[in-house]
């Protein structure tokens, strides 16, 4: 049986753990891929949404564990990249 990854209090604690540990002995079955946002956000926009749509977006973003504005940005990026 593989070990469970501990919970970390700080990013520094997590970095120290992952830089030293052999991850092959840990259960990574619940891991999800993460996409980091490195590009600066140069523009701000306003968008009008129905209350129901905004509530659904916020709920879905919360389930994914990300802020709702990042969720919207990722949805837009996926939609644009699928057209290429």
Rosetta silent file (secondary structure, phi, psi, omega in degrees, C-alpha in Angstrom):
SEQUENCE: XXXXXXXXXXXXXXXXXXXXXXXXXXXXXXXXXXXXXXXXXXXXXXXXXXXXXXXXXXXXXXXXXXXXXXXXXXXXXXXXXXXX
SCORE:     score description
SCORE:     0.000 S_00000001
   1 L     0.000  132.339 -177.613    0.000    0.000    0.000 S_00000001
   2 L   -80.294  155.006  179.906    1.383    3.379   -1.004 S_00000001
   3 E   -73.582  153.812  175.872    1.850    6.277    1.393 S_00000001
   4 L   -90.255  139.536  177.901   -0.521    9.221    1.506 S_00000001
   5 L   -71.358  130.942 -179.307    0.897   12.653    0.630 S_00000001
   6 L   -70.534  166.684  174.465    0.836   14.869    3.734 S_00000001
   7 L   -91.171  139.578 -176.756   -0.928   18.222    3.962 S_00000001
   8 L  -111.193  144.704  178.240    1.369   21.249    3.937 S_00000001
   9 L   -84.589  -30.139 -177.633    0.945   24.522    5.776 S_00000001
  10 L  -135.370  163.102  174.702    3.078   26.585    3.419 S_00000001
  11 H   -63.106  -35.869  179.858    4.375   26.468   -0.146 S_00000001
  12 H   -62.908  -42.181  176.791    7.881   26.252    1.296 S_00000001
  13 H   -59.994  -43.292  179.753    6.965   23.090    3.229 S_00000001
  14 H   -64.833  -44.939  179.467    5.588   21.549    0.025 S_00000001
  15 H   -60.324  -43.799  178.967    8.666   22.524   -2.001 S_00000001
  16 H   -61.961  -43.586 -179.814   10.984   21.011    0.609 S_00000001
  17 H   -61.520  -52.950 -173.917    8.982   17.789    0.693 S_00000001
  18 H   -71.806  -21.912  178.262    8.787   17.305   -3.077 S_00000001
  19 H   -76.995  -19.242 -174.371   12.426   18.212   -3.666 S_00000001
  20 H  -111.620  -23.584 -171.416   13.599   15.407   -1.343 S_00000001
  21 L   -87.727  151.386  171.368   11.035   12.603   -1.535 S_00000001
  22 L   -88.699  106.188 -173.687   10.782    9.626   -3.868 S_00000001
  23 H   -72.298  -11.335 -179.685    7.235   10.072   -5.188 S_00000001
  24 H   -68.418  -14.820  179.260    7.016    6.502   -6.474 S_00000001
  25 H   -95.636    3.998 -177.817    6.163    5.351   -2.931 S_00000001
  26 E  -109.618  149.953  177.564    3.196    7.748   -2.652 S_00000001
  27 L   -80.727  110.154 -179.756   -0.390    7.337   -3.814 S_00000001
  28 L  -107.323   17.705 -175.596   -0.885    9.895   -6.579 S_00000001
  29 L   -63.939  -26.681 -179.760   -4.216    8.494   -7.781 S_00000001
  30 L   -93.028    4.119 -177.508   -6.114   11.612   -6.693 S_00000001
  31 L   -70.355  144.255  177.304   -3.676   14.026   -8.342 S_00000001
  32 L  -121.163  143.547  175.174   -4.995   16.436  -10.954 S_00000001
  33 L   -65.279  143.660 -178.331   -2.976   18.232  -13.638 S_00000001
  34 L  -124.031  136.969  176.379   -2.497   21.908  -12.875 S_00000001
  35 L  -112.523  120.018 -179.362   -1.921   24.708  -15.327 S_00000001
  36 L   -88.664  148.640  179.387   -0.125   27.716  -13.910 S_00000001
  37 L  -103.284  108.413 -178.573   -0.760   31.231  -15.172 S_00000001
  38 L  -103.458  -26.076 -178.192    2.525   33.025  -15.776 S_00000001
  39 L   -71.040  140.161  176.265    1.523   35.630  -18.325 S_00000001
  40 L   -68.223  150.546  176.581    0.552   39.021  -16.914 S_00000001
  41 L   -91.623  105.676 -173.399   -3.056   40.048  -17.312 S_00000001
  42 L   -84.451  -27.824 -173.614   -2.790   43.185  -19.433 S_00000001
  43 L  -123.828  150.333  174.393   -6.460   43.936  -19.976 S_00000001
  44 L  -119.707  139.327  178.509   -9.553   44.028  -17.855 S_00000001
  45 L  -128.003  160.725  171.410  -13.031   43.508  -19.326 S_00000001
  46 L  -113.302  140.242  179.774  -16.586   43.742  -18.081 S_00000001
  47 L  -140.147  138.623 -179.411  -19.084   41.099  -19.061 S_00000001
  48 L   -98.729  126.797  179.246  -22.765   40.838  -18.276 S_00000001
  49 L  -128.857  153.774  173.586  -24.028   37.395  -17.212 S_00000001
  50 L   -69.284  155.978  177.827  -27.327   36.154  -15.871 S_00000001
  51 H   -58.638  -39.770 -179.011  -27.412   35.436  -12.145 S_00000001
  52 H   -64.259  -43.703 -179.950  -27.979   31.746  -12.884 S_00000001
  53 H   -65.583  -44.687  179.732  -24.962   31.492  -15.205 S_00000001
  54 H   -62.352  -41.565  178.333  -22.671   33.323  -12.776 S_00000001
  55 H   -62.020  -41.183  179.258  -23.846   31.090   -9.915 S_00000001
  56 H   -66.035  -41.367  178.459  -23.151   27.980  -12.011 S_00000001
  57 H   -62.700  -46.976 -179.964  -19.694   29.269  -12.971 S_00000001
  58 H   -61.474  -40.992 -179.492  -18.839   30.048   -9.345 S_00000001
  59 H   -64.861  -44.985  179.588  -20.076   26.644   -8.231 S_00000001
  60 H   -64.852  -41.804  178.456  -18.078   24.802  -10.888 S_00000001
  61 H   -62.779  -40.799  178.934  -14.944   26.851  -10.107 S_00000001
  62 H   -63.156  -41.415  177.433  -15.328   26.076   -6.406 S_00000001
  63 H   -61.804  -34.113  179.157  -15.578   22.348   -7.170 S_00000001
  64 H   -85.172   -7.476  175.988  -12.349   22.624   -9.163 S_00000001
  65 L    76.092   30.682  179.242  -10.729   24.610   -6.360 S_00000001
  66 L  -131.296  157.518  175.719   -9.950   27.736   -8.365 S_00000001
  67 L   -62.925  149.295 -174.378  -11.209   31.332   -8.343 S_00000001
  68 H   -65.946  -32.328  178.844  -14.163   31.875  -10.677 S_00000001
  69 H   -67.810  -37.218  175.713  -12.374   34.490  -12.800 S_00000001
  70 H   -65.393  -38.938  178.085   -9.524   32.040  -13.451 S_00000001
  71 H   -59.190  -45.285  178.737  -12.146   29.419  -14.347 S_00000001
  72 H   -62.825  -44.316  179.907  -13.672   31.797  -16.923 S_00000001
  73 H   -61.005  -43.653  179.482  -10.216   32.638  -18.315 S_00000001
  74 H   -65.251  -38.088  177.994   -9.357   28.936  -18.659 S_00000001
  75 H   -63.299  -41.397  178.185  -12.672   28.233  -20.388 S_00000001
  76 H   -65.631  -42.442  179.082  -11.957   31.023  -22.877 S_00000001
  77 H   -62.608  -41.473  177.524   -8.406   29.756  -23.468 S_00000001
  78 H   -62.441  -44.413 -178.630   -9.701   26.217  -24.108 S_00000001
  79 H   -62.648  -40.251 -179.258  -12.332   27.489  -26.523 S_00000001
  80 H   -72.347  -40.627 -177.392   -9.794   29.544  -28.482 S_00000001
  81 H   -71.419  -26.408  179.044   -7.113   26.816  -28.573 S_00000001
  82 H   -70.221  -21.084  179.167   -9.585   24.179  -29.832 S_00000001
  83 L   -78.996  -10.522 -178.181  -10.114   26.275  -32.950 S_00000001
  84 L   -83.650    0.000    0.000   -6.435   25.953  -33.945 S_00000001
